[in-house]
Amino acid sequence: MKRLFLTYLLLITLTTICAQEKEEKLVLYGYIKNLHEFSFINNLDQLQWTSLLHNRLNFKYIPTEKLRVRLELRNRLFYGDNVKNIFGFSKFISQDHGITDLSWNIIDNKDILFNTTIDRALINYAKGDWDITLGRQRVNWGMNLIWNPNDIFNTYNFLDFDYEERPGSDALRVQYYIGTFSKIEVAAKKGKSADDKIVAAMYMFNKESYDIQLITGVYLNDWVIGAGWAGNLKNAGFKGEVSYFMPYETYFNSENVLSAAISIDYGFKKGLYINGSVLYNSSADEASGNIGYIIYTDLNPKNLMPYKYSGFLQLAKEFTPIFRGAVSTIYSPTNHSVIIMPTFDYSVATNWELNFTGQSFFEFENYQTLGNSLFVRLRWSF
């Protein structure tokens, strides 16, 4: 452990020095976060505690104006009750769905888990109207604020708030800009298995102050078509996405899936912000589990929530330039399932941030408390 600590200290020192050289072709930056989780179900005597030391190193090399190379990795040290008590925890943390497994559990025992993962490794070439990226990257086609049926390459779990960068894919992405607000984009992703493939195209354009996108392609074993939009209804933001999945091998006797979400958000003059969203999932298997299972679930655009209908509401307030609070709630009429998520962010100093986040899961139809967690996080960015 002492050697590990000294190695990280050296890496961080070198990174900080290099990041200050703005004119250099090699740029390094990142952060260190210390996250503590306190969780229980009904009573505090069930309290479980887990700590996560999370370091991210982002390397960017710019050899020419047209070419960029990025390598980004996250290093996570877990210790506490989750490591000891959750079956398969280390396997869940180290899972990698790319062509090459770039996630390693360097230390894995009953008390401590240390994992290193490369989640960005790419080469980008941009010239004129062309932009081509090859490697592990984030292909972000989502337009909505919480649920993204169009985000077929990189679906993320919104409960994983500590992973701001979100997952990446081993993909080839080609973008051609037709005009200032229009482009055609083609992307292809391949995973380990034969069925783990996504090949899709998107056309984005602007119409009457709305950004609109149309997508089509192959998602695993399905044909997919979809559309998304982002604009305004008077002074309120109005966004939405819809995707329709059709198995291509058994088209006529297949069970097609419709996933759709819309959201409206509005900011008031005194710093109050409100955001509401509704999700429809035609493939929901509501008897297969409860809302608490999504914490450790790989979500996908065909199954963004375990229920057919879900609603999201968030109220946020900026009390001062350095202090912000928010309360988010997710509700489904199935078993009257509810998630309540309060969040407070405080800027302690330049590049230092303190965060408090809560997550509570309930089923009021059966009067069940499925779990409660409080997270305390201190972050230093460099």
C-alpha positions as CSV (number, residue, x, y, z in Angstrom):
1,M,0.0,0.0,0.0
2,K,2.9,2.4,0.7
3,R,4.4,1.7,-2.7
4,L,1.0,2.2,-4.3
5,F,0.5,5.6,-2.5
6,L,4.0,6.8,-3.5
7,T,3.4,5.8,-7.2
8,Y,0.1,7.8,-7.3
9,L,1.7,10.8,-5.6
10,L,4.4,10.8,-8.3
11,L,1.9,10.5,-11.1
12,I,-0.2,13.3,-9.7
13,T,2.8,15.6,-9.3
14,L,4.0,15.0,-12.8
15,T,0.4,15.5,-14.2
16,T,0.0,18.8,-12.3
17,I,3.3,20.1,-13.7
18,C,2.6,19.1,-17.3
19,A,-1.0,20.4,-17.1
20,Q,0.4,23.9,-16.4
21,E,2.3,23.9,-19.7
22,K,-0.5,25.2,-21.9
23,E,1.6,25.5,-25.0
24,E,2.8,21.9,-24.9
25,K,1.5,19.4,-27.3
26,L,1.0,16.9,-24.4
27,V,-1.7,17.9,-21.9
28,L,-2.5,16.0,-18.7
29,Y,-5.3,16.8,-16.3
30,G,-7.7,15.0,-14.0
31,Y,-9.0,14.7,-10.4
32,I,-8.9,12.9,-7.2
33,K,-12.2,12.1,-5.4
34,N,-12.8,10.5,-2.0
35,L,-16.3,9.1,-1.8
36,H,-17.9,7.6,1.4
37,E,-21.1,5.6,1.2
38,F,-23.3,4.9,4.2
39,S,-26.2,2.6,3.4
40,F,-29.0,0.8,5.3
41,I,-32.5,-0.6,4.7
42,N,-34.8,0.2,7.6
43,N,-32.7,0.6,10.7
44,L,-29.4,2.3,11.4
45,D,-28.1,-0.8,13.2
46,Q,-28.0,-2.3,9.6
47,L,-25.6,0.5,8.6
48,Q,-23.0,-0.5,6.0
49,W,-20.0,1.6,5.1
50,T,-17.8,1.7,1.9
51,S,-15.2,4.2,0.8
52,L,-13.9,4.9,-2.7
53,L,-10.7,6.7,-3.6
54,H,-11.1,7.6,-7.3
55,N,-8.4,9.1,-9.4
56,R,-8.7,10.0,-13.1
57,L,-5.8,10.8,-15.4
58,N,-6.6,12.3,-18.9
59,F,-3.8,12.5,-21.4
60,K,-4.2,14.5,-24.6
61,Y,-1.5,14.6,-27.3
62,I,-1.9,17.2,-30.2
63,P,0.8,16.5,-32.8
64,T,-0.8,18.7,-35.5
65,E,-3.8,21.0,-35.8
66,K,-5.8,18.1,-37.5
67,L,-4.8,15.2,-35.3
68,R,-5.5,14.5,-31.6
69,V,-4.8,11.4,-29.5
70,R,-6.5,10.8,-26.1
71,L,-5.8,8.3,-23.4
72,E,-7.9,8.4,-20.2
73,L,-8.0,6.0,-17.3
74,R,-9.8,5.8,-14.0
75,N,-8.2,4.2,-10.9
76,R,-10.5,3.2,-8.1
77,L,-9.6,1.9,-4.7
78,F,-12.6,0.4,-2.8
79,Y,-12.6,-0.7,0.8
80,G,-15.4,-1.5,3.2
81,D,-18.6,-3.5,3.5
82,N,-19.5,-3.6,-0.3
83,V,-16.2,-5.3,-1.0
84,K,-16.8,-7.8,1.8
85,N,-20.5,-8.5,1.5
86,I,-21.7,-8.1,-2.1
87,F,-21.3,-11.3,-4.1
88,G,-19.6,-10.6,-7.4
89,F,-18.7,-7.0,-6.5
90,S,-15.2,-7.2,-8.0
91,K,-16.5,-8.8,-11.2
92,F,-19.1,-6.1,-11.6
93,I,-16.5,-3.4,-11.1
94,S,-14.0,-4.9,-13.6
95,Q,-16.5,-5.8,-16.4
96,D,-15.5,-4.4,-19.8
97,H,-17.7,-4.8,-22.8
98,G,-15.2,-3.6,-25.4
99,I,-13.4,-5.7,-28.0
100,T,-10.3,-5.7,-25.7
101,D,-10.6,-6.0,-21.9
102,L,-9.0,-2.8,-20.6
103,S,-10.1,-3.2,-17.0
104,W,-7.8,-4.9,-14.4
105,N,-8.4,-5.7,-10.7
106,I,-4.8,-5.2,-9.5
107,I,-5.7,-5.8,-5.8
108,D,-8.7,-8.1,-5.1
109,N,-9.2,-9.6,-1.7
110,K,-11.9,-9.7,1.0
111,D,-11.0,-6.2,2.3
112,I,-9.7,-4.1,-0.7
113,L,-10.4,-3.9,-4.4
114,F,-8.1,-1.8,-6.6
115,N,-9.2,-1.4,-10.2
116,T,-7.7,0.4,-13.2
117,T,-9.8,0.9,-16.3
118,I,-8.9,2.6,-19.6
119,D,-12.3,4.1,-20.8
120,R,-10.9,6.4,-23.5
121,A,-8.2,5.5,-26.1
122,L,-8.8,7.2,-29.4
123,I,-7.3,9.0,-32.4
124,N,-9.3,11.9,-33.9
125,Y,-8.7,13.5,-37.3
126,A,-10.6,16.6,-38.3
127,K,-10.2,18.5,-41.5
128,G,-12.7,20.8,-43.1
129,D,-16.2,19.3,-42.9
130,W,-14.9,15.9,-41.9
131,D,-14.3,14.6,-38.3
132,I,-13.2,10.9,-37.9
133,T,-12.6,9.2,-34.6
134,L,-11.3,5.6,-34.1
135,G,-10.9,3.9,-30.7
136,R,-12.6,3.8,-27.3
137,Q,-14.8,6.9,-27.2
138,R,-18.2,8.1,-26.2
139,V,-20.7,8.2,-29.1
140,N,-23.3,10.5,-27.5
141,W,-26.6,10.6,-29.4
142,G,-28.7,11.5,-26.4
143,M,-30.7,14.8,-26.4
144,N,-33.0,14.3,-23.4
145,L,-31.9,15.2,-19.9
146,I,-32.2,11.9,-17.9
147,W,-33.5,9.1,-20.2
148,N,-32.0,8.7,-23.6
149,P,-33.6,6.1,-26.0
150,N,-31.5,7.4,-28.8
151,D,-28.2,6.8,-26.9
152,I,-27.8,3.3,-28.4
153,F,-24.0,3.2,-28.1
154,N,-23.4,4.4,-24.6
155,T,-26.3,3.9,-22.3
156,Y,-25.5,5.0,-18.8
157,N,-27.0,4.5,-15.3
158,F,-28.2,7.8,-14.0
159,L,-27.7,6.6,-10.4
160,D,-23.9,6.4,-11.0
161,F,-23.5,10.1,-10.4
162,D,-19.8,9.7,-9.6
163,Y,-19.0,8.8,-13.2
164,E,-19.5,12.1,-15.0
165,E,-17.6,11.1,-18.1
166,R,-19.9,8.1,-18.7
167,P,-18.9,4.8,-20.5
168,G,-17.2,4.6,-23.9
169,S,-17.4,2.2,-26.8
170,D,-14.8,0.6,-29.1
171,A,-16.0,2.3,-32.2
172,L,-15.4,4.1,-35.5
173,R,-17.2,7.4,-35.8
174,V,-17.4,9.5,-39.0
175,Q,-19.0,12.9,-39.0
176,Y,-19.6,15.1,-42.1
177,Y,-20.9,18.6,-41.5
178,I,-23.3,19.7,-44.2
179,G,-23.7,23.2,-42.8
180,T,-23.5,25.2,-39.6
181,F,-26.4,23.2,-37.9
182,S,-26.5,20.0,-40.0
183,K,-24.4,16.9,-40.2
184,I,-24.5,13.2,-41.2
185,E,-22.9,10.8,-38.7
186,V,-22.1,7.1,-39.1
187,A,-20.8,5.0,-36.2
188,A,-19.9,1.3,-35.8
189,K,-19.2,-0.5,-32.5
190,K,-18.0,-4.1,-31.9
191,G,-18.0,-6.0,-28.6
192,K,-16.6,-9.4,-27.6
193,S,-19.5,-11.6,-28.7
194,A,-20.8,-12.0,-32.3
195,D,-24.1,-10.4,-31.5
196,D,-22.5,-7.4,-29.7
197,K,-22.5,-5.0,-32.6
198,I,-24.0,-1.7,-33.4
199,V,-23.9,0.0,-36.8
200,A,-26.1,3.1,-37.2
201,A,-26.4,6.4,-39.0
202,M,-27.8,9.8,-37.8
203,Y,-28.9,12.9,-39.7
204,M,-29.1,16.0,-37.6
205,F,-30.5,19.3,-38.8
206,N,-32.2,22.5,-37.5
207,K,-35.8,23.4,-38.3
208,E,-37.5,26.5,-36.8
209,S,-35.1,26.8,-33.9
210,Y,-35.3,23.0,-33.1
211,D,-32.4,20.7,-33.4
212,I,-33.8,17.4,-34.8
213,Q,-32.0,14.1,-35.4
214,L,-33.1,10.9,-37.2
215,I,-31.3,7.6,-36.6
216,T,-31.4,4.2,-38.2
217,G,-29.3,1.1,-38.1
218,V,-28.6,-2.3,-36.4
219,Y,-28.6,-2.5,-32.6
220,L,-27.4,-6.0,-31.5
221,N,-30.1,-8.3,-33.1
222,D,-32.6,-5.5,-33.9
223,W,-33.3,-3.0,-36.5
224,V,-33.7,0.4,-34.9
225,I,-35.2,3.6,-36.1
226,G,-35.5,6.7,-33.9
227,A,-35.8,10.5,-33.7
228,G,-34.9,13.2,-31.2
229,W,-35.4,16.9,-30.8
230,A,-34.3,19.8,-28.6
231,G,-35.9,23.2,-28.7
232,N,-38.1,25.6,-26.7
233,L,-41.8,26.0,-25.9
234,K,-41.7,29.8,-25.3
235,N,-39.2,30.1,-22.4
236,A,-39.1,26.5,-21.4
237,G,-36.8,23.8,-22.8
238,F,-38.5,21.0,-24.7
239,K,-36.6,17.8,-25.5
240,G,-37.6,14.3,-26.5
241,E,-36.4,11.0,-28.0
242,V,-38.1,7.9,-29.4
243,S,-36.6,4.6,-30.6
244,Y,-38.3,1.6,-32.1
245,F,-36.5,-1.8,-32.1
246,M,-37.5,-4.7,-34.4
247,P,-35.7,-8.1,-34.4
248,Y,-34.4,-8.7,-37.9
249,E,-34.2,-12.5,-37.8
250,T,-37.9,-13.1,-36.8
251,Y,-39.5,-9.9,-38.1
252,F,-43.1,-11.0,-38.6
253,N,-43.5,-12.9,-35.3
254,S,-41.3,-10.7,-33.2
255,E,-42.0,-8.6,-30.2
256,N,-41.0,-5.1,-31.1
257,V,-40.0,-2.5,-28.5
258,L,-40.8,1.1,-28.2
259,S,-38.8,3.4,-25.9
260,A,-39.8,7.1,-25.7
261,A,-39.0,10.0,-23.3
262,I,-39.9,13.7,-23.3
263,S,-38.8,16.4,-20.9
264,I,-39.5,20.0,-20.1
265,D,-37.2,22.3,-18.1
266,Y,-37.5,25.9,-17.0
267,G,-35.2,28.3,-15.2
268,F,-36.6,31.0,-13.0
269,K,-35.0,34.4,-12.5
270,K,-34.0,33.9,-8.9
271,G,-32.0,30.7,-9.5
272,L,-34.7,28.1,-9.2
273,Y,-34.7,25.4,-11.9
274,I,-37.3,22.7,-12.6
275,N,-37.1,19.7,-14.9
276,G,-39.7,17.1,-15.5
277,S,-39.5,14.0,-17.7
278,V,-41.7,11.0,-18.6
279,L,-40.5,7.6,-20.0
280,Y,-42.5,4.9,-21.7
281,N,-40.9,1.4,-22.0
282,S,-43.1,-1.2,-23.9
283,S,-40.8,-4.1,-23.0
284,A,-40.9,-3.7,-19.3
285,D,-41.0,-6.9,-17.3
286,E,-42.5,-5.5,-14.1
287,A,-42.6,-8.8,-12.3
288,S,-38.9,-9.5,-12.7
289,G,-37.6,-7.2,-9.9
290,N,-38.0,-4.0,-8.0
291,I,-36.7,-0.5,-8.5
292,G,-33.7,-1.1,-6.2
293,Y,-32.2,-3.5,-8.7
294,I,-31.2,-0.8,-11.2
295,I,-28.2,0.2,-8.9
296,Y,-26.2,-2.7,-10.2
297,T,-27.8,-3.1,-13.6
298,D,-26.4,-2.5,-17.0
299,L,-29.2,-0.4,-18.5
300,N,-29.8,-0.3,-22.3
301,P,-32.0,1.8,-24.6
302,K,-34.6,-0.9,-24.7
303,N,-34.9,-1.1,-20.9
304,L,-34.0,2.3,-19.3
305,M,-36.3,1.5,-16.4
306,P,-37.9,-1.8,-15.2
307,Y,-41.4,-0.3,-15.5
308,K,-43.7,0.6,-18.4
309,Y,-44.3,4.2,-17.2
310,S,-41.9,6.3,-15.2
311,G,-41.8,10.0,-14.3
312,F,-38.9,12.2,-13.2
313,L,-39.1,15.6,-11.4
314,Q,-36.2,17.8,-10.2
315,L,-36.1,21.0,-8.3
316,A,-32.7,22.8,-8.1
317,K,-31.7,26.1,-6.6
318,E,-28.5,28.0,-6.7
319,F,-28.4,29.7,-3.3
320,T,-25.0,31.4,-3.8
321,P,-22.4,31.1,-6.6
322,I,-20.6,28.4,-4.5
323,F,-23.6,26.5,-3.0
324,R,-26.3,24.6,-5.0
325,G,-28.9,22.2,-3.9
326,A,-31.4,19.9,-5.7
327,V,-34.0,17.3,-5.0
328,S,-34.9,14.7,-7.7
329,T,-37.7,12.1,-7.6
330,I,-38.5,9.2,-9.9
331,Y,-42.0,7.7,-9.7
332,S,-43.6,4.7,-11.3
333,P,-47.2,3.6,-10.7
334,T,-46.1,0.0,-10.5
335,N,-46.1,-0.8,-6.8
336,H,-46.0,3.1,-6.4
337,S,-42.2,2.8,-6.7
338,V,-40.2,5.9,-5.8
339,I,-36.6,7.0,-5.8
340,I,-35.8,10.2,-3.9
341,M,-32.4,11.8,-4.5
342,P,-31.3,15.0,-2.7
343,T,-28.0,16.6,-3.7
344,F,-25.9,19.5,-2.3
345,D,-22.8,20.9,-3.9
346,Y,-20.4,23.3,-2.2
347,S,-17.3,24.8,-3.6
348,V,-14.8,24.7,-0.8
349,A,-12.0,26.5,-2.7
350,T,-10.6,26.8,-6.2
351,N,-10.7,23.2,-7.7
352,W,-12.1,21.8,-4.5
353,E,-15.7,20.7,-4.3
354,L,-17.8,19.0,-1.5
355,N,-20.9,17.0,-2.4
356,F,-23.6,15.3,-0.4
357,T,-26.0,13.0,-2.3
358,G,-28.8,10.7,-1.0
359,Q,-30.6,7.9,-2.7
360,S,-33.7,6.3,-1.1
361,F,-35.8,3.5,-2.7
362,F,-39.4,2.8,-1.7
363,E,-42.4,0.7,-2.8
364,F,-45.4,2.3,-1.1
365,E,-48.0,-0.2,-2.3
366,N,-46.3,-2.9,-0.1
367,Y,-44.9,-0.4,2.3
368,Q,-41.3,-1.5,1.6
369,T,-38.1,0.4,2.1
370,L,-35.8,-1.1,-0.4
371,G,-32.6,0.8,0.6
372,N,-31.1,4.1,1.7
373,S,-27.7,5.5,0.9
374,L,-25.9,8.7,1.8
375,F,-22.8,9.7,-0.2
376,V,-20.2,12.2,0.9
377,R,-17.6,13.2,-1.6
378,L,-14.6,15.6,-1.7
379,R,-13.1,16.3,-5.1
380,W,-9.9,18.0,-6.1
381,S,-9.4,18.8,-9.8
382,F,-6.0,19.5,-11.4
